[in-house]
């Protein structure tokens, strides 16, 4: 072997060692001042074990209709607090935290076998288990942002369990997956899982900016809203769970199956959505057969929080149409 070849092999070996070992040398200090989910619970909080995950949920109202509210990325059941009571005028209302968010348990790698509890597949099965455990035979799913994609995925697999869909600025189409498929195995490597928490802890510093971006008028964002969104950042392993959620992301291809949705559907979107552009909601409504579309003026990505009166007016109009179906 020639000398230059030996030198090249040495260089490649050094690079390989740096890539394989280097990330493990980066310190990932433990976060301080954290609490358990139960310690952070509200007076009306409930916890239930579903598919080996302790799920946090809120349950109010009663009636023939049952609404299940699914929050978006970075949010929690808290994001529905303004409209929980208005919804309860029409029936039972259940809002729950999806794994990686809110006060639902955050399983760590090694604590599960098979499908990651953070994947959409597992989220669909968790919703089914929650409905069964809470004696809900059929529900109207109300999904905001990424909660909309879980709602649609559930409706496609278990259409008999869905009375109707209310999709609120839903993350559908190209928003179903956050990273190219080829990147995900690299992100799931032990080295990246070690440093992953450092990559997501920036949320603690920049999360407020994201919240403000979700509103058309950021001046409407209250201190209560900021605190409600940030409270889950006080739970153990919130950073690791968020990274696990990220690497469990897969393109869903939901938009190719919209024609399979046979239940009544309404898409409600703010006209100034800077998270998922409003035109994507408009296109989703066009592609879902028979769906209704309501665009709310002067409203952003979370109209149920920013424009609750106009939002509930749209919901009420939709519910009226269900009486004839």
Protein Blocks (a to p, Z undefined) as FASTA:
>chain_A
ZZklmmmmmmmmmmmmmmmmmmmmpccdddehiacfklmpcfkbccddeehiacdddded
jdjbdcdddddehiafklmmmmmmmmmmnoccdddddehiajbdcddehiaghjafkbmk
lmmmmmmmmmmmnopabdcdddehjlmmmmmmmmmmmmmlpmbdcdehiaehjllpfbdf
klmmmmmpmklmmmmmmmmmmmmmmmmmmmmmmpmblmlpcfklmmmmmmmmmpghklmm
mmmmmmmpcceklmmmmmmpmbdcdddddfbbckbgfklmmmmmmmmghiacdddehiaf
klmlmmmmlmmmmmmmmmmmmmmZZ
